[in-house]
Each structure stands twice: as structure tokens, then as C-alpha cells.
């Protein structure tokens, strides 16, 4: 990550060039889950790119879908389909930090979508899902306030 140092009026600011977090969910290029359809994880059990034709803005974040049916089902009950921990890496959340995700590194547990940083991190996550969920649930209230995102 590049870091820009700005000095203004005697104050020093550090700004990392990182993905934007415009809404409630982790975004890249202005899209939650990098434009992948959150419904597809539940219906076809694989990451599937959505289309700008079928979109929903939810809590300030834009989600894309593969069809009007997926869009409409999501819009009827977003809480059932949004990724946990604001779409950040669930394993990172268990460790107490926010991290980017790879949309292909996912797990559905108890009807909820969990995303991970990479397939390698997902392998670690799979070693103790219940334990990591407990830790991530406990860390989320504070971690969601963090500005740093591990890339």
C-alpha cells in the first residue's frame, strides 16, 4: 500500500491508498463483494459476477446481481444474504482486524455468508469455524470502526 504524507497547518496526516468504504460494506471499485452477486453464493454455491442492470443500494453500498429475481429476493430481506462482518475477511475479523477479501474464498455457515482474504486464509478459517465465528462476533463491534484495511 502506498502512503501519502500531508503536512498542513503544522499537522501531519498519513493517508493510505486503499479501497473505498463508502457504505456499510467493504467495497472495491465502488461495489460490495467486488460486484459479485451475494444471492449466487446461496443459490448456485459459487461466486458469480453480477450486472449493473440488476443492482441494489443497501446501507450506502452497491450490490450487483445476475438477475431481477436475485435482486428482488435480496431487496426483500438483505440481512439474510449480506456477507458477515461488513464483507471483510471473517478470519481477519476473528484476529481483530479488517482485511480485504477474495470473492472466491467463501463459506456458508448456518445460512450466513462468510468471506475470506484468500483460499489459503480460508483453509485456516475452516480449521475452527465455530471458534473463529465466536471471536469475530466479539471483535466486530470495535473492529468495524477501524480505518485500516489489510490488503
N, C-alpha and C positions, 0 to 999 in steps of 0.2 A: 504494500500500500504506500502510495506517495503521501508525504506530509507537507503541507504548506504552512509556513510560519508567517504570521502577520503581526506587525507591531504598529499600534495606533494609539495615540494619546498616552504613550508610556505603558500601555498594556500589551501583553504578549498573548497571542491566540494560536493554538495549534488546530488545524483542520485537516482531517484525513479525507482523501478522496475515496469514498465508499458508496455502496448502493444507497439510493434514497429510501427513506422510510416515510412516505408521505401520509399513509393512513395507519391503521392499527396493525397491519401485517407487513412482514418483511417483503420488500419489493426490489426487483431488478428491472431496469428499463420501464419503470412506472407500472409494473404488473406484479400482482401477487402470484406466487409459485411460478414465476418466470413465464406466465401465460399458459400454464398447464391447467387443464380442467379438473377442479377438485372432485367433481362427481365421478369422473372416469376411474379414479382410484377405487371407488366402491363398486362401480358397475362392470368394468372390464378388468379390474385389478392390475392396471398398469398406467404409467404416466402417458397422457395423451394431450398434445398441444390443442389448445382451444383457438377460437377465431374471434376477431374483433367484432364480427357480426353478432355474436352472442355473448354479451357482457353484462356484468352486474357490478355496480359500485356498492361496496359494503364496508361501513365504518371507514370511509375515506380511501379504501384500496380497491383496485380494479381486478376483477376475476374474469377470465375468459372461459368459454365453454364450447364443446363440439356441436351442440345442437340447442334448439329452443327448449326441448324437453329437459335437458340438463340444466339450462339456465333457470327455467321456471321452477324446477324442483328445489334448486339451491335457494332461489329467492323466497320460496315458501318457508324454508327453515334453514337458514345459513348456519346456525350453531351446530347442526348435525353434520356438516360437511367441511367446515373450515379446518385448516391444519391447526394442531395444538401449538401452544406457546407462540402465538403470533406468526407462525410459519417459519420460525427459526429452528435450527437443529435441536432436536429433542435431547440428544446425548450432551451437547454443549450446555443446554439448559440444566441438565442434571448435574453438570460440573459447575454451574453458577455463572455462565456467560452466554451471550448471544452470538450465534455463528450462522453464516450463510448456509445454504442448502444446495443439494443436487436433487432435482425433482425425481430422478430415477431411484434415489435411495429412500425408500418409504416403507412403512409398516402400518397395517390397520390392526388396532388392538381395542377390543371392547367397543367396536363401532366408531372409533376415533382415528383420525389420520395423523401420523407422526412422521416428520421428515428428518433426514439426517444430512450431514455435511458431505458425505461420500459413501460409497459402498463399503470401504474399509471401516469407517466410523459406524456404519450400520451393523457390521459384523460384531463390533464391540457392544453396541446397543442390544443386540439380540442375546447376548450372554446373560443379561439380567434385566429384562424389560420391566417387571414389576418394581424392582428396586430403583431403576433409573426413573421410572414414572413418579414414584414417591418423592425422590429427590428433586426432580424437575418441577413437580407441582409445588413443592415447598419453596423453590428458588424463583419461580415465575413472578410473584408479586414485586420483588425487588429488581430482578434481572431485566424485566421489561422496561425499566426506567433508564437502563444503560444506553449510552450513545455509541459506544464502541461495538463494532460488529467484526468478529474474527472471520477473515476471508480465507 
